């Protein structure tokens, strides 16, 4: 009888979760993005609009900047486990933060339910037009001669920060890291000559690149990136070790109903696979790359294994 009772409980719970998924969403969804002007913020708003059109439910984007994206991630880590709160995760809050923040208030593996990866891409080494260089080798020579060059990042531990540290190492130069609360603010700093170079997502820098307000010298990959075919790869630019993948993925709170997570995965992946969506993102410099929840979870674990030793060996600090 005890076995039968347990079976009944499981069946009732399963039916309840299925019902949850059928009715989901029945109220507004919130996506914790990044600072205004960042790629995380743009992608959050873009997918939010698409989901709103699909579900006829409001999708609210909370553009919360600061602490390398950990403030936004912590909100979702502590939210009710119902799938109504998601965060646009990336290397900052999901990987680097583990090594950078001694008292990180969440565990990127245990406290989140992966939904799907959104995009993959690269960061672009960009300079202010006033810097008299036309390629990366000239920039390296300029830095060694000048000796007083700083780079802006989207915050401590962000992929733009890590790419900058990799550049320092492989180019054998010393540039001063200046962290900002978001990629948008880092771009603003570059445009106003507060800093001389930066490592930014093509999505963040898209408008300024097209307008010629910043110069692109290389992307952080071994081969040219399909979304930025005119920009040399790190290998072509002479800094082959500057290999850092830019990625974004959606995560909800751990222990959210599996059926709800799978519905989110299926609906968002369907949007990302549409030809017009893929082309739009690629035009901006990002490649749509939907995955299963398990694939995203495994990817985060592999990124942790790759970057944590590098961060610790480089002595990168949170502040």
N, C-alpha and C positions, 0 to 999 in steps of 0.2 A: 504493500500500500504506500510506503514511503517513496519508493521509486516512482510509482504512478503519480503521486502528488507532486514530486519534483518535475516530472515530465509535463504535467499540466501547467505548472508555474512557468516553465521555459516556453511553452507554446503560447501562453497568455502574453508573456513579455515580448516574444517575437512578433505576435500579432499587433501589440501596441506600437512597437517600433516601425512596423510596416505602415501602420495607420499614420504615425508621425510623418513618415516620408511622403505618404500620399497627400497629406494636407500641407506639407512644407513647400514654401514658406507661407504662413498665415499672418505674418506681421513684418515690419521692416527689418532688413538685415543691415548690419554695420560692418564695414571693412576698415580696418585700421591701416591707413596708408603711411606715407612718409611726409616729410616737409613739402610745402607747396613748391612746385617746380622740379621736384625729384621724379625719377622714373617710377618709383614705387607709387607715388601719388598719381601720376598719369595713368599707369596701368590699373590702379584701383578704380579710378573714375571711368576709365574706358570699359572695363568689364562690368562695373556697376551699372552703367547705362544699358549695356546689352542685357544684363539680367533683369533690369527693371522692365525693359521692353518685352522680355520673355514671360515674366511672371506677373506683371502689373502690380508689383509690390515695390515700395521705395527701397532703394539701396543707398544708405547714408555712408559717405566716406569721411572718416575722421582723420584729418591731416595733422597728425601729432609728430612733431620733430623732436630731436634731441637724444643724447646718450646712445648714438649709433643705432637707433631704431629699437632699443630695448624698452623704452617707455611704451611704445605702441604694442610690442609683443607681450609685455607683462599684463596689459589690459585683457587681452584675449586668453592668456594662460589662466587668469583668475575669473573668467566669465562663466556663466552657467553652461554646462555641457549639453547644448541643444543645437549647435550649428548656426546660430543666429549671429555669431560674432566671428569674423575672420581677420587675419592679419596678412598683409603682403610681405611675406618673409624674404630675406636675402642673406648674403654672407654676414652682414653686420650683426643682427640680433640672433641669428640661428647658428652661427659658427664662431666668429672671432670673439664675441662677447664672453664665451666660455673661458677663454684665456685672459681676457682683458679686465673683467670685473670679478673681484674676489667674492663679493656678496651678490652675485647675479640672482635675482628673485625668482627665477624659473629655470627649468631644465628643457632645452630645445627638443629633446627626444621624448622625454616622459610626459611633458605638460601640454603637448599639442597633438592633434590628429591631422596628419598631412591630407590635403585635398587633391591638389594637382600642381605640377609645375606650370607656370605661365609662359615664360620666355627664357631663352638663353641668348647670350651675346658677348660683347667685349666692352672694355673701356678704351677710350681714345686718349692718347697723349696729346694735349692741346696747349698752345702757347698764346700769349697776347701778341697781336700783330706788331707791337713795338719791339719785340725781341728779334734781332737781326739774324734769323736763321731760317733755312728752308727745309732742313731735314734733321733727323735725330742725331746723326754724327756731328753736325754743326752745333746742335744744342748741347751735346756733351762737352764739346770743346769750349763753348761759350761759358758753361757752368764752371768748368775747371779754371778758366781764365778769370771770370768775374768773381766767383766764390761767394756770392750773396744772393742766391736764388731760392725762392720758396715755392712750395706747391700746395694748392688748396685741395682739400678732400671733403667728402660728404659726412665726415665724422670719424672718430677713432674706431678702427676695426672694420670700417666699410671697405668694399672691394677697391674703391678708389684710393684709400689709404694704403692697403696692402700692395696694390699695383705700384704706387709711388715708392714704397720701401723696396720692392723687387727691382725697380728701375735704379734706385741708388746702388743696390748691390751689384747688379749685372753690368752697369755702366761705370762702376767704380767712381761715383761722384757723391757729393754731400749736398742735399737740398733740405731746407727746413720745412717740416710738415706743419701746416696750419689747418687744423680741423674746424669745420663749420657744422651747424646743426642740420644741414640738408645739402643735397647736391645743387639745388637751386641757388642757395646762398653761396656755395663754392663758386658757381658759375658767375654770379654777380661780383664776387671778389676778384675773379680773374678779369672780368670786363672793366672793372674800375682800377685795375693795376695794383690792387692790394697784394696780389701774388702774381708770379710770372708764368707759372705753368700749372696744369691740373690734369687729372686722370678721371674723365667723366664718361657716363653712358652716352652713346650717340643719341638716345632719345632726349636726354636732358639738354644736350648741346645742339640738337638738330637745327633749330631756327638760326642760332648764331653761326653755326658752321656754313649754312647756306648763304647767309648774309656776308660772310667773310670777316666777321668780327672776332673770330678766333681761328687759329691755324691748326690743322690736324697733321700730326707727324707720323703716328703709328698706332696700331691697335694691339691689344694684349693677347695675341694668339699667334700660333706658329705659321698659319696660312691666312690669307686675306679673308675677311669676314663677308659673307654674302650680302649683308645689309649695308656694308660700307665698302664696296668694291674698289673705290678709287684711293683708299688709304692703305699704305704699305703695312704688311704684317710685321710683327716684332723681329722675325728672322730677317726679312728684307731690310729693316731699319738698322740692323746691327746689334740688337739687344734680344737675342733668342730666349733668354731666361725670363723675360717679362711676359709670362704666360699665366693669365688670370681670367677665369671665366666669370662673366657677369650673369647672374641668374635671379629669377624671381619666382616665388611660388606661394600659393594660398594655403593657409593652415587655419584650422578651427581648434576649439578647446578639446583637450583629451577627454575621452569617455563620452563624447557625443555619439548618439545612436549611429551605428554602422550604416543603416539604411539611409539616413540623412546625409552622411558623408559621401556615400556612393551616389546619391542623387545630385549633390553639389558637383561631384567629380564628373558625372556624365553630362550634366547641363553645361558646365563651363568648358569641358573638353570639346563638346559639340560646337560651341561658339568659336573656340580657337582653331578648329579645323576648317572653318568656312574660308573659301578662297579669298573673299574680299577682306576678311579680318587678317588673314595671314599676310596678304599683300600690304595692307595698311601698316601693320607692325613692322614689316620688313623695310618699308619705305622710310620709317622713322629710325631704323637701325636695331631692331630687335626681332628675333626669330621665334615664332610661336612654337612651343614644345610641350604640349600636354602629356601627362603621365598618369599612371595609376597612383593611388595613395601610397601603395607599398614601394613603388619605384622612387617616389619623392622622398619617402622616409629613408630608404637605403642610400639615396644620393646625399642627403644631409649627413648621414653617418660617415660616408666616404670623404666628404669635404672636411668634416671634423678631424678625421685621421690625417688628412693632408696638411691642413693649415695650422692646427694647434702647435705642432712641433716647430713649424717655420716662425710663427709669432713669438714663441718662447725663445727660440734661438736668436731671433733678431732683436730681442729686447724691446719690442713694441709695447708701449704703455697706453693706458686709457686716458691719461691726462698729465 
